Amino acid sequence: MTTTILSKLGMTGLIAAALGFAAVSSASAADSLTLQLKWVTQAQFAGYYVAKDKGFYKDAGLDVTIKAGGPDIAPEQVIAGGGADVIVDWMPAALAAREKGVGLVNIAQPFKKSGMELTCRAETGIKSPADFKGHTLGVWFFGNEYPFLSWMSKLGIKTDGSAGGVKVLKQGFNVDPLIQKQADCVSTMTYNEYWQVIDAGIPADKLVVFKYEEQGVSTLEDGLYAMEAKLKDPAYVAKLGKFVAASMKGWTYASAHPDEAVKIVLDNDASGAQTEKHQARMLGEVNKLTAGSNGALVPADYERTVKELLSAGSDPVITKEPTGAWTHAVTDAAGLK
């Protein structure tokens, strides 16, 4: 009898140990993946933070590390150096890097629309794009200037400061030139810098805003990119498919639960620089840009972007039609079609 009880206890212990080992093995078996963001922690990237916080990545068997960006961080360089598996990037910068030898491939496109715009003081007399001539315009560089150059090229407006053209001010990632009246217009995003102008004390009725999306010169923003060489491995594609599916689940949740999503973003902001008010407004605008996207790149949107980049004046961001710059393999693996 005693022997039987001990045997049962021993068997129970073995089973418990086996289950414990299986749990540890399962946890350690989670695939690690690093995502490099294009900018600092903010609601622009809410979907990814939500996916991590709500366990969507974990449920997919992934251990995802999210690395914030900043003014001194170029996502293209990070992934080229092996510091990330996936990056968030604007297509102009990604295609420019690809032409220079960095094998970036668009694997998903959560953002359907562009949030880029040019915001001007109404007192300057600028009412339409034709009125830009003779004015100073603040423009972001580091790959973000190409939509602007394409737009000016279409308008036939020179950007070298010559007579009849515009003077281009290389704008930092703030709106100081407009506030300090160093520029008549500055680059803004619908979800970020525009609200910085408002918060600086310039009301909306004192501004004139030109959205690139409405000017017919929009290019794709905030896509997900991976390295072409790694995409030759079916197992890696499957891993990225899980990541994209979980990320899109995060974006859907963020759209349906904005207050919770904003709190998650703020909880992940190590700098403590973000405010709830600004992040709530940001997510509201970002949700408008992701609306209509299931994560899979629309070829027509890609072709429109390429056309814009090829026509960006005398110094286009790319000099020839790209090949192999996007794939549906990952979103197909994610079940997003």
C-alpha positions, 0 to 999 in steps of 0.5 A: 500500500505504501509502495503504491502511494509513493509510486503515485506520488512519484508519478505525480511529481514526474508529471508536474516536472514534465509540465513545468519543463514544457512550459519553460521550453514553450516560453524559451521557444518564442521567436525574438524579433526587433522592431525599429521605429521611425521616431520617438515613442508616440501614438504614431506607433500605437498599434505596435505598443498595443500588440505587445502590451495586450499579449498579441505578439506573445500569443503568436509565439513572438518575443518582440522588442520595440526600439524607439527612434529619434533625430539621430537614428536612421532606421535604414542604417539600423536594419542594414547593420543588423540592429533590427528585423523590421523597421517602420519607414516612409517609402521615399527613404526606403526606396532611396536606400534600396537604390543605394544598395540596402535591400529593403523590401516593403512587407506590409503597409498599415498606413493607407494615407499620408499625413504630411502637410504644409502649414502657413500663416494666413497673414502671409497672403498665401491662399493657394499653391500658386501663392508660394512664389517669393516665400520661405518654406520650411521643409524636412530633409533626410528623405522627407523632402522628396514629396515637396520637391515633386510637388514644386516640380509639378507646379513649375516652382523653382526651389533654389531661391531664385526669382519666381521661386521659393526659398527652402529652409531646412526645417528641424523636427519642430515648428519654430520657424513658423512661430518665430516667423523665419518661414511663412510655411512649415512642414507638419503632420496632421497628427503631430506638428500641426497641433504644436502650432495650435498649442503655440497660440496660433488658432486654426483660423489664422492658418492655411493648410495644404495636405499633400494627400489633397494636392495629388502628391502623397507618398506612402508613409509608415510601412514595414520593411525587412531585408530582402536576403532574409526573405528567401527563408520561408521560416523567416517569412512565416515569422514575419507573417505572425508579427504583421498579423499581430501588429494589425490586431494591435492597430484594430484594437487601438482604433476601437479602444483609443483611451486605453491605447493612449495610456499604453503609449504613455506607459512606454514613453521612457522620456516622459515628454508626451502628454495625454492630450497630445497623444489622444489627438495624435491617435485620433488623426493616425486612426484616420490614416490607417483606416482602410488598410488591412496591412497588405500593400496596394500595388496602385498606391506603390506605383503612385509613390514611385511615380511621384519620386521619379518626377521630383525635379532635377534631382529625384530620390530614385533614378529608375523604376525599382524592382523587388521593392515590395512583396505580398509574401508576408501578408499572405502568410499573415492571412491578410489579403 
